[in-house]
């Protein structure tokens, strides 16, 4: 019969072997992916997109900016909390004017 002490020692040895095997197989997989990407001209952005990374689109349509700072290029839709760059400033000075629409 195996004692708990012996079984724990065996588990620790097996965990070490498992970690080493994972590391070696991961390194091999990365080399394979790198070689295939070079062969087919695939760049990192295409790989990231295929893995589901990148910009997320919400279910809501993009709202047009209602406030704009022409010096910095920052904009705000007017929804949510007032951004720091507009705090304490008169909003009318930054409001986007649409032709033919009275303010």
C-alpha positions in Angstrom: 0.0 0.0 0.0 1.3 3.5 -0.9 1.5 6.1 1.8 0.3 9.6 1.4 3.8 10.8 1.6 5.0 8.6 -1.3 2.0 9.5 -3.4 2.5 13.2 -2.9 6.2 12.8 -3.8 5.1 10.9 -7.0 2.6 13.6 -7.8 5.2 16.3 -7.4 7.5 14.4 -9.8 4.7 13.9 -12.3 3.7 17.6 -12.1 7.3 18.6 -12.9 7.3 16.2 -15.9 4.0 17.5 -17.1 5.2 21.2 -16.8 8.3 20.4 -18.8 6.3 18.5 -21.5 3.9 21.5 -21.8 6.7 23.9 -22.2 8.4 21.8 -24.9 5.2 21.2 -26.8 4.2 24.9 -26.6 7.6 25.9 -27.9 7.2 23.5 -30.8 3.7 24.8 -31.6 4.9 28.4 -31.6 7.7 27.5 -34.0 5.2 25.7 -36.3 2.8 28.7 -36.2 5.7 31.1 -37.0 6.8 28.9 -39.9 3.3 28.7 -41.3 2.7 32.4 -40.9 5.9 33.2 -42.8 5.1 30.7 -45.5 1.6 32.1 -46.1 2.4 35.7 -45.4 0.1 36.0 -42.4 0.8 38.9 -40.1 0.3 39.1 -36.3 -2.9 41.2 -36.7 -4.5 38.5 -38.8 -3.6 35.9 -36.2 -5.0 38.1 -33.4 -8.2 38.6 -35.2 -8.6 34.9 -35.9 -8.2 34.3 -32.1 -10.9 36.8 -31.4 -8.8 39.7 -30.3 -9.1 43.2 -31.6 -11.8 45.9 -31.5 -15.1 44.7 -30.2 -18.3 46.0 -31.8 -21.2 46.6 -29.5 -24.7 46.0 -30.5 -25.3 49.7 -30.6 -24.6 51.9 -33.6 -21.9 54.5 -33.2 -23.3 57.8 -32.2 -22.1 61.0 -33.8 -20.0 63.4 -31.8 -21.9 66.3 -30.4 -18.9 68.0 -28.9 -15.5 68.4 -30.5 -12.2 70.1 -29.5 -10.5 71.2 -32.8 -7.1 71.7 -31.1 -6.8 68.2 -29.6 -9.2 66.3 -31.9 -11.1 64.8 -28.9 -14.8 64.3 -29.3 -17.7 63.3 -27.1 -21.2 62.1 -28.0 -22.9 63.8 -25.1 -23.8 60.5 -23.5 -22.4 59.4 -20.2 -20.1 61.2 -17.9 -18.6 64.5 -19.1 -15.0 63.9 -20.1 -12.2 65.5 -18.2 -11.3 67.8 -21.1 -14.7 69.4 -21.0 -15.2 69.7 -17.3 -15.7 73.3 -16.2 -15.8 74.6 -19.8 -18.8 76.1 -21.6 -20.3 73.3 -23.7 -21.6 75.6 -26.4 -18.0 76.5 -27.4 -17.4 72.8 -28.2 -20.8 71.9 -29.7 -20.6 70.5 -33.2 -22.7 72.7 -35.4 -24.6 71.2 -38.2 -25.3 73.3 -41.3 -28.9 74.4 -41.5 -29.8 73.4 -37.9 -30.4 76.1 -35.4 -28.5 75.7 -32.1 
